[in-house]
Amino acid sequence: MFKRGCREEIDTRRFRAKLMLVMALLKELKLRVENNAEVVRRSRARLLERARVIRERFGESYAARLFKEARSYEVVEAHLRYVSALLERLLIRLETLVVAGSIFEAAALASQVVRELKRSLVYKMPQFGVVVDEVDRASRELVEVSRSAGYAPSKSVVSEEAKRILREAEALVASQEMENR
């Protein structure tokens, strides 16, 4: 039990177990995102090949629609790579905080970044929505438990850390795009 000289005691084992559940859900989400990114990449490659064949046989005007569709696949794939990088950075930071014993900060950070993730999911894909909602609910519960126990991490520190994770994810995706070109 952990008592912070305040309203209520926190069972740190339960708190840590719930935080581990959040991290497991984030890992599952990351795997789903990576799987979908691979499916989109393969579909785009097949579509481009088909467009090239049509262009050779029938001309550019017939293939234009397929090339345009391939471009939209590219945009979806780039977004999925960003979400994957964001989840990777978040998981690394959460694992670091848990190992360091900063479980309350980890819960607050998870809640903040998941909120940003929900806003950034441009392409509402139901297979992600369920997991993101579950992670959001669990991380908010953890934050509420820590607040009711009197522990409230500095919002500016958590916000800065969340912004740093978002910037790192953007930089990682940008560097991967530069390598691919």
Buried (B, 14 or more C-beta within 10 A) or exposed (E): EBEEEEEEEBEBEEBBEBBEBBBEBBEBBBEBBBEBBEEBBEBBEEBBEEBEEBBEEEEEEEBEEBBEBBEEBBEBBBBBBBBBBBBBBBBEBBEEBBEEEBBBBBBBBBBBBBBBBBEBBEEEBEEBEEBBEBBBEBBBBBBEBBBEBEBEBEEEEBEEBBEEBBEBBBEBBEEEEEEEE
